[in-house]
Amino acid sequence: VRRAVAMSLDRRAYADIAFSGLAEVVDCPVAPGLFGYDPARCRSFGATYDPEGVRALLAKAGYGPDHPLAIRLLGP
């Protein structure tokens, strides 16, 4: 399910809209060029934007029209 959620986010589109295309999309906790960047800590799960892949993963996990996945986002 975590991978499906990651694959459901179009990070490039979000960066383009939220930051006027000035943001770099990275798969690391610390972006390249910043103190603490370590390419060995980057994880590429192949979590590129893929709506059909998301549907397949969620169906495999037992989610679908009859049993929808509910996600609650909490904030400050």
Biopython code that builds the backbone (N, CA, C, O; Angstrom):
import numpy as np
from Bio.PDB.StructureBuilder import StructureBuilder

atoms = [
    (1, "VAL", "N", (0.836, -1.191, 0.000)),
    (1, "VAL", "CA", (0.000, 0.000, 0.000)),
    (1, "VAL", "C", (0.880, 1.254, 0.000)),
    (1, "VAL", "O", (0.546, 2.240, -0.655)),
    (2, "ARG", "N", (1.999, 1.224, 0.727)),
    (2, "ARG", "CA", (2.874, 2.410, 0.745)),
    (2, "ARG", "C", (3.406, 2.720, -0.645)),
    (2, "ARG", "O", (3.474, 3.878, -1.055)),
    (3, "ARG", "N", (3.784, 1.667, -1.365)),
    (3, "ARG", "CA", (4.294, 1.873, -2.719)),
    (3, "ARG", "C", (3.197, 2.447, -3.613)),
    (3, "ARG", "O", (3.460, 3.330, -4.429)),
    (4, "ALA", "N", (1.972, 1.948, -3.461)),
    (4, "ALA", "CA", (0.857, 2.453, -4.257)),
    (4, "ALA", "C", (0.626, 3.937, -3.975)),
    (4, "ALA", "O", (0.384, 4.715, -4.897)),
    (5, "VAL", "N", (0.700, 4.322, -2.719)),
    (5, "VAL", "CA", (0.525, 5.737, -2.372)),
    (5, "VAL", "C", (1.640, 6.568, -3.007)),
    (5, "VAL", "O", (1.378, 7.645, -3.544)),
    (6, "ALA", "N", (2.878, 6.079, -2.951)),
    (6, "ALA", "CA", (3.994, 6.804, -3.556)),
    (6, "ALA", "C", (3.810, 6.929, -5.070)),
    (6, "ALA", "O", (4.121, 7.966, -5.654)),
    (7, "MET", "N", (3.304, 5.868, -5.698)),
    (7, "MET", "CA", (3.098, 5.882, -7.141)),
    (7, "MET", "C", (1.904, 6.744, -7.547)),
    (7, "MET", "O", (1.773, 7.104, -8.716)),
    (8, "SER", "N", (1.041, 7.074, -6.604)),
    (8, "SER", "CA", (-0.134, 7.881, -6.927)),
    (8, "SER", "C", (0.171, 9.372, -6.964)),
    (8, "SER", "O", (-0.668, 10.165, -7.391)),
    (9, "LEU", "N", (1.351, 9.757, -6.527)),
    (9, "LEU", "CA", (1.714, 11.171, -6.474)),
    (9, "LEU", "C", (2.517, 11.567, -7.712)),
    (9, "LEU", "O", (3.578, 11.002, -7.980)),
    (10, "ASP", "N", (2.013, 12.521, -8.447)),
    (10, "ASP", "CA", (2.743, 13.058, -9.591)),
    (10, "ASP", "C", (3.634, 14.178, -9.055)),
    (10, "ASP", "O", (3.283, 15.357, -9.101)),
    (11, "ARG", "N", (4.794, 13.772, -8.549)),
    (11, "ARG", "CA", (5.678, 14.728, -7.868)),
    (11, "ARG", "C", (6.180, 15.827, -8.797)),
    (11, "ARG", "O", (6.343, 16.969, -8.368)),
    (12, "ARG", "N", (6.428, 15.501, -10.065)),
    (12, "ARG", "CA", (6.894, 16.512, -11.007)),
    (12, "ARG", "C", (5.810, 17.572, -11.215)),
    (12, "ARG", "O", (6.105, 18.767, -11.215)),
    (13, "ALA", "N", (4.565, 17.143, -11.392)),
    (13, "ALA", "CA", (3.465, 18.094, -11.586)),
    (13, "ALA", "C", (3.284, 18.951, -10.341)),
    (13, "ALA", "O", (3.073, 20.159, -10.443)),
    (14, "TYR", "N", (3.365, 18.330, -9.163)),
    (14, "TYR", "CA", (3.236, 19.088, -7.917)),
    (14, "TYR", "C", (4.332, 20.148, -7.820)),
    (14, "TYR", "O", (4.056, 21.302, -7.493)),
    (15, "ALA", "N", (5.578, 19.754, -8.104)),
    (15, "ALA", "CA", (6.689, 20.701, -8.028)),
    (15, "ALA", "C", (6.507, 21.838, -9.029)),
    (15, "ALA", "O", (6.792, 22.996, -8.722)),
    (16, "ASP", "N", (6.033, 21.504, -10.221)),
    (16, "ASP", "CA", (5.823, 22.539, -11.237)),
    (16, "ASP", "C", (4.752, 23.534, -10.815)),
    (16, "ASP", "O", (4.895, 24.737, -11.032)),
    (17, "ILE", "N", (3.681, 23.030, -10.212)),
    (17, "ILE", "CA", (2.582, 23.907, -9.796)),
    (17, "ILE", "C", (2.949, 24.686, -8.532)),
    (17, "ILE", "O", (2.813, 25.909, -8.489)),
    (18, "ALA", "N", (3.412, 23.973, -7.508)),
    (18, "ALA", "CA", (3.665, 24.610, -6.213)),
    (18, "ALA", "C", (4.879, 25.534, -6.229)),
    (18, "ALA", "O", (4.914, 26.530, -5.507)),
    (19, "PHE", "N", (5.876, 25.204, -7.052)),
    (19, "PHE", "CA", (7.125, 25.969, -7.030)),
    (19, "PHE", "C", (7.474, 26.550, -8.395)),
    (19, "PHE", "O", (8.634, 26.860, -8.665)),
    (20, "SER", "N", (6.479, 26.696, -9.243)),
    (20, "SER", "CA", (6.649, 27.299, -10.571)),
    (20, "SER", "C", (7.766, 26.643, -11.380)),
    (20, "SER", "O", (8.464, 27.311, -12.142)),
    (21, "GLY", "N", (7.929, 25.336, -11.209)),
    (21, "GLY", "CA", (8.943, 24.610, -11.967)),
    (21, "GLY", "C", (10.360, 24.812, -11.474)),
    (21, "GLY", "O", (11.301, 24.348, -12.118)),
    (22, "LEU", "N", (10.544, 25.492, -10.349)),
    (22, "LEU", "CA", (11.886, 25.784, -9.844)),
    (22, "LEU", "C", (12.419, 24.722, -8.891)),
    (22, "LEU", "O", (13.582, 24.783, -8.493)),
    (23, "ALA", "N", (11.590, 23.752, -8.519)),
    (23, "ALA", "CA", (12.017, 22.725, -7.570)),
    (23, "ALA", "C", (12.570, 21.516, -8.313)),
    (23, "ALA", "O", (12.147, 21.196, -9.424)),
    (24, "GLU", "N", (13.518, 20.860, -7.677)),
    (24, "GLU", "CA", (14.071, 19.618, -8.211)),
    (24, "GLU", "C", (13.408, 18.453, -7.475)),
    (24, "GLU", "O", (13.342, 18.449, -6.246)),
    (25, "VAL", "N", (12.926, 17.484, -8.213)),
    (25, "VAL", "CA", (12.300, 16.307, -7.611)),
    (25, "VAL", "C", (13.400, 15.290, -7.348)),
    (25, "VAL", "O", (14.125, 14.894, -8.262)),
    (26, "VAL", "N", (13.519, 14.870, -6.095)),
    (26, "VAL", "CA", (14.564, 13.920, -5.712)),
    (26, "VAL", "C", (13.961, 12.751, -4.933)),
    (26, "VAL", "O", (12.862, 12.856, -4.388)),
    (27, "ASP", "N", (14.684, 11.653, -4.891)),
    (27, "ASP", "CA", (14.270, 10.466, -4.143)),
    (27, "ASP", "C", (15.100, 10.283, -2.882)),
    (27, "ASP", "O", (15.303, 9.157, -2.428)),
    (28, "CYS", "N", (15.573, 11.366, -2.325)),
    (28, "CYS", "CA", (16.447, 11.303, -1.163)),
    (28, "CYS", "C", (15.882, 12.167, -0.036)),
    (28, "CYS", "O", (15.159, 13.130, -0.288)),
    (29, "PRO", "N", (16.217, 11.816, 1.207)),
    (29, "PRO", "CA", (15.768, 12.660, 2.307)),
    (29, "PRO", "C", (16.444, 14.028, 2.304)),
    (29, "PRO", "O", (15.883, 14.996, 2.816)),
    (30, "VAL", "N", (17.640, 14.114, 1.734)),
    (30, "VAL", "CA", (18.372, 15.382, 1.625)),
    (30, "VAL", "C", (18.714, 15.575, 0.150)),
    (30, "VAL", "O", (19.258, 14.671, -0.484)),
    (31, "ALA", "N", (18.404, 16.726, -0.387)),
    (31, "ALA", "CA", (18.619, 17.000, -1.808)),
    (31, "ALA", "C", (20.101, 17.139, -2.139)),
    (31, "ALA", "O", (20.889, 17.568, -1.297)),
    (32, "PRO", "N", (20.481, 16.777, -3.363)),
    (32, "PRO", "CA", (21.869, 16.968, -3.790)),
    (32, "PRO", "C", (22.286, 18.426, -3.632)),
    (32, "PRO", "O", (21.503, 19.341, -3.888)),
    (33, "GLY", "N", (23.513, 18.627, -3.211)),
    (33, "GLY", "CA", (24.033, 19.977, -3.021)),
    (33, "GLY", "C", (23.867, 20.498, -1.610)),
    (33, "GLY", "O", (24.445, 21.528, -1.264)),
    (34, "LEU", "N", (23.084, 19.803, -0.780)),
    (34, "LEU", "CA", (22.900, 20.223, 0.601)),
    (34, "LEU", "C", (23.770, 19.380, 1.531)),
    (34, "LEU", "O", (24.102, 18.235, 1.224)),
    (35, "PHE", "N", (24.132, 19.965, 2.671)),
    (35, "PHE", "CA", (24.907, 19.242, 3.663)),
    (35, "PHE", "C", (24.144, 17.989, 4.091)),
    (35, "PHE", "O", (22.949, 18.050, 4.380)),
    (36, "GLY", "N", (24.832, 16.872, 4.127)),
    (36, "GLY", "CA", (24.209, 15.623, 4.538)),
    (36, "GLY", "C", (23.725, 14.767, 3.386)),
    (36, "GLY", "O", (23.240, 13.657, 3.604)),
    (37, "TYR", "N", (23.850, 15.267, 2.150)),
    (37, "TYR", "CA", (23.425, 14.468, 1.003)),
    (37, "TYR", "C", (24.324, 13.249, 0.873)),
    (37, "TYR", "O", (25.549, 13.362, 0.878)),
    (38, "ASP", "N", (23.714, 12.107, 0.759)),
    (38, "ASP", "CA", (24.456, 10.848, 0.599)),
    (38, "ASP", "C", (23.691, 9.997, -0.404)),
    (38, "ASP", "O", (22.622, 9.480, -0.082)),
    (39, "PRO", "N", (24.223, 9.841, -1.621)),
    (39, "PRO", "CA", (23.503, 9.083, -2.635)),
    (39, "PRO", "C", (23.222, 7.643, -2.212)),
    (39, "PRO", "O", (22.292, 7.021, -2.725)),
    (40, "ALA", "N", (24.006, 7.114, -1.293)),
    (40, "ALA", "CA", (23.772, 5.747, -0.817)),
    (40, "ALA", "C", (22.474, 5.649, -0.013)),
    (40, "ALA", "O", (21.907, 4.565, 0.123)),
    (41, "ARG", "N", (22.005, 6.776, 0.519)),
    (41, "ARG", "CA", (20.764, 6.767, 1.309)),
    (41, "ARG", "C", (19.527, 7.001, 0.455)),
    (41, "ARG", "O", (18.405, 6.945, 0.958)),
    (42, "CYS", "N", (19.722, 7.262, -0.820)),
    (42, "CYS", "CA", (18.594, 7.472, -1.718)),
    (42, "CYS", "C", (17.973, 6.119, -2.045)),
    (42, "CYS", "O", (18.666, 5.120, -2.239)),
    (43, "ARG", "N", (16.670, 6.122, -2.099)),
    (43, "ARG", "CA", (15.963, 4.890, -2.435)),
    (43, "ARG", "C", (15.125, 5.136, -3.673)),
    (43, "ARG", "O", (14.317, 6.063, -3.723)),
    (44, "SER", "N", (15.322, 4.322, -4.635)),
    (44, "SER", "CA", (14.461, 4.395, -5.808)),
    (44, "SER", "C", (13.612, 3.135, -5.828)),
    (44, "SER", "O", (14.084, 2.060, -6.200)),
    (45, "PHE", "N", (12.374, 3.277, -5.431)),
    (45, "PHE", "CA", (11.461, 2.143, -5.386)),
    (45, "PHE", "C", (10.751, 1.981, -6.725)),
    (45, "PHE", "O", (9.835, 1.167, -6.845)),
    (46, "GLY", "N", (11.159, 2.734, -7.714)),
    (46, "GLY", "CA", (10.436, 2.704, -8.964)),
    (46, "GLY", "C", (9.056, 3.312, -8.791)),
    (46, "GLY", "O", (8.110, 2.962, -9.496)),
    (47, "ALA", "N", (8.962, 4.227, -7.840)),
    (47, "ALA", "CA", (7.670, 4.819, -7.502)),
    (47, "ALA", "C", (7.396, 6.034, -8.372)),
    (47, "ALA", "O", (7.172, 7.132, -7.863)),
    (48, "THR", "N", (7.413, 5.836, -9.676)),
    (48, "THR", "CA", (7.055, 6.917, -10.577)),
    (48, "THR", "C", (5.541, 6.964, -10.701)),
    (48, "THR", "O", (4.860, 5.978, -10.417)),
    (49, "TYR", "N", (5.025, 8.078, -11.113)),
    (49, "TYR", "CA", (3.585, 8.274, -11.242)),
    (49, "TYR", "C", (3.016, 7.242, -12.215)),
    (49, "TYR", "O", (3.391, 7.209, -13.388)),
    (50, "ASP", "N", (2.115, 6.407, -11.721)),
    (50, "ASP", "CA", (1.558, 5.325, -12.532)),
    (50, "ASP", "C", (0.169, 4.948, -12.013)),
    (50, "ASP", "O", (0.047, 4.015, -11.220)),
    (51, "PRO", "N", (-0.878, 5.656, -12.443)),
    (51, "PRO", "CA", (-2.231, 5.384, -11.937)),
    (51, "PRO", "C", (-2.687, 3.939, -12.158)),
    (51, "PRO", "O", (-3.329, 3.364, -11.279)),
    (52, "GLU", "N", (-2.372, 3.344, -13.302)),
    (52, "GLU", "CA", (-2.771, 1.951, -13.554)),
    (52, "GLU", "C", (-2.028, 0.996, -12.631)),
    (52, "GLU", "O", (-2.602, 0.021, -12.145)),
    (53, "GLY", "N", (-0.754, 1.275, -12.391)),
    (53, "GLY", "CA", (0.019, 0.458, -11.458)),
    (53, "GLY", "C", (-0.533, 0.558, -10.043)),
    (53, "GLY", "O", (-0.542, -0.425, -9.301)),
    (54, "VAL", "N", (-0.994, 1.746, -9.673)),
    (54, "VAL", "CA", (-1.600, 1.955, -8.349)),
    (54, "VAL", "C", (-2.843, 1.091, -8.213)),
    (54, "VAL", "O", (-3.024, 0.411, -7.203)),
    (55, "ARG", "N", (-3.693, 1.117, -9.222)),
    (55, "ARG", "CA", (-4.912, 0.295, -9.177)),
    (55, "ARG", "C", (-4.578, -1.185, -9.024)),
    (55, "ARG", "O", (-5.224, -1.897, -8.256)),
    (56, "ALA", "N", (-3.565, -1.645, -9.758)),
    (56, "ALA", "CA", (-3.171, -3.058, -9.688)),
    (56, "ALA", "C", (-2.639, -3.417, -8.305)),
    (56, "ALA", "O", (-2.998, -4.458, -7.757)),
    (57, "LEU", "N", (-1.790, -2.567, -7.737)),
    (57, "LEU", "CA", (-1.235, -2.843, -6.406)),
    (57, "LEU", "C", (-2.318, -2.835, -5.341)),
    (57, "LEU", "O", (-2.323, -3.690, -4.456)),
    (58, "LEU", "N", (-3.233, -1.880, -5.416)),
    (58, "LEU", "CA", (-4.299, -1.816, -4.425)),
    (58, "LEU", "C", (-5.256, -3.003, -4.567)),
    (58, "LEU", "O", (-5.748, -3.527, -3.567)),
    (59, "ALA", "N", (-5.518, -3.421, -5.796)),
    (59, "ALA", "CA", (-6.376, -4.599, -6.002)),
    (59, "ALA", "C", (-5.706, -5.839, -5.415)),
    (59, "ALA", "O", (-6.367, -6.679, -4.805)),
    (60, "LYS", "N", (-4.394, -5.947, -5.604)),
    (60, "LYS", "CA", (-3.645, -7.081, -5.045)),
    (60, "LYS", "C", (-3.705, -7.073, -3.520)),
    (60, "LYS", "O", (-3.697, -8.131, -2.891)),
    (61, "ALA", "N", (-3.764, -5.879, -2.924)),
    (61, "ALA", "CA", (-3.840, -5.747, -1.463)),
    (61, "ALA", "C", (-5.270, -5.875, -0.947)),
    (61, "ALA", "O", (-5.503, -5.806, 0.259)),
    (62, "GLY", "N", (-6.229, -6.061, -1.857)),
    (62, "GLY", "CA", (-7.611, -6.261, -1.438)),
    (62, "GLY", "C", (-8.478, -5.021, -1.452)),
    (62, "GLY", "O", (-9.599, -5.046, -0.943)),
    (63, "TYR", "N", (-7.980, -3.931, -2.027)),
    (63, "TYR", "CA", (-8.759, -2.699, -2.091)),
    (63, "TYR", "C", (-9.359, -2.532, -3.472)),
    (63, "TYR", "O", (-8.759, -2.931, -4.471)),
    (64, "GLY", "N", (-10.532, -1.947, -3.527)),
    (64, "GLY", "CA", (-11.214, -1.716, -4.790)),
    (64, "GLY", "C", (-12.521, -0.993, -4.541)),
    (64, "GLY", "O", (-12.722, -0.432, -3.464)),
    (65, "PRO", "N", (-13.420, -0.998, -5.525)),
    (65, "PRO", "CA", (-14.685, -0.273, -5.383)),
    (65, "PRO", "C", (-15.518, -0.741, -4.189)),
    (65, "PRO", "O", (-16.199, 0.065, -3.553)),
    (66, "ASP", "N", (-15.467, -2.030, -3.886)),
    (66, "ASP", "CA", (-16.259, -2.545, -2.763)),
    (66, "ASP", "C", (-15.547, -2.397, -1.417)),
    (66, "ASP", "O", (-16.181, -2.488, -0.365)),
    (67, "HIS", "N", (-14.256, -2.175, -1.448)),
    (67, "HIS", "CA", (-13.457, -2.017, -0.224)),
    (67, "HIS", "C", (-12.424, -0.916, -0.474)),
    (67, "HIS", "O", (-11.245, -1.208, -0.669)),
    (68, "PRO", "N", (-12.863, 0.361, -0.470)),
    (68, "PRO", "CA", (-11.959, 1.469, -0.800)),
    (68, "PRO", "C", (-10.909, 1.719, 0.285)),
    (68, "PRO", "O", (-11.133, 1.462, 1.468)),
    (69, "LEU", "N", (-9.773, 2.221, -0.154)),
    (69, "LEU", "CA", (-8.707, 2.609, 0.760)),
    (69, "LEU", "C", (-9.010, 4.016, 1.264)),
    (69, "LEU", "O", (-9.257, 4.920, 0.465)),
    (70, "ALA", "N", (-8.995, 4.205, 2.560)),
    (70, "ALA", "CA", (-9.212, 5.526, 3.159)),
    (70, "ALA", "C", (-7.914, 5.982, 3.812)),
    (70, "ALA", "O", (-7.324, 5.254, 4.610)),
    (71, "ILE", "N", (-7.482, 7.167, 3.477)),
    (71, "ILE", "CA", (-6.258, 7.732, 4.042)),
    (71, "ILE", "C", (-6.630, 9.048, 4.718)),
    (71, "ILE", "O", (-7.272, 9.906, 4.112)),
    (72, "ARG", "N", (-6.229, 9.197, 5.952)),
    (72, "ARG", "CA", (-6.488, 10.432, 6.687)),
    (72, "ARG", "C", (-5.166, 11.178, 6.845)),
    (72, "ARG", "O", (-4.213, 10.658, 7.425)),
    (73, "LEU", "N", (-5.122, 12.386, 6.329)),
    (73, "LEU", "CA", (-3.927, 13.219, 6.455)),
    (73, "LEU", "C", (-4.100, 14.119, 7.669)),
    (73, "LEU", "O", (-5.108, 14.813, 7.805)),
    (74, "LEU", "N", (-3.126, 14.099, 8.533)),
    (74, "LEU", "CA", (-3.162, 14.919, 9.729)),
    (74, "LEU", "C", (-2.169, 16.055, 9.604)),
    (74, "LEU", "O", (-1.077, 15.880, 9.064)),
    (75, "GLY", "N", (-2.537, 17.181, 10.086)),
    (75, "GLY", "CA", (-1.659, 18.330, 10.027)),
    (75, "GLY", "C", (-1.724, 19.114, 11.325)),
    (75, "GLY", "O", (-2.453, 18.756, 12.250)),
    (76, "PRO", "N", (-0.960, 20.177, 11.376)),
    (76, "PRO", "CA", (-0.937, 20.986, 12.613)),
    (76, "PRO", "C", (-2.261, 21.637, 12.920)),
    (76, "PRO", "O", (-2.385, 22.340, 13.922)),
]
sb = StructureBuilder()
sb.init_structure("model")
sb.init_model(0)
sb.init_chain("A")
sb.init_seg("    ")
for serial, (resi, resn, name, xyz) in enumerate(atoms, 1):
    if name == "N":
        sb.init_residue(resn, " ", resi, " ")
    sb.init_atom(name, np.array(xyz, "f"), 0.0, 1.0, " ", f" {name:<3s}", serial, name[0])
structure = sb.get_structure()
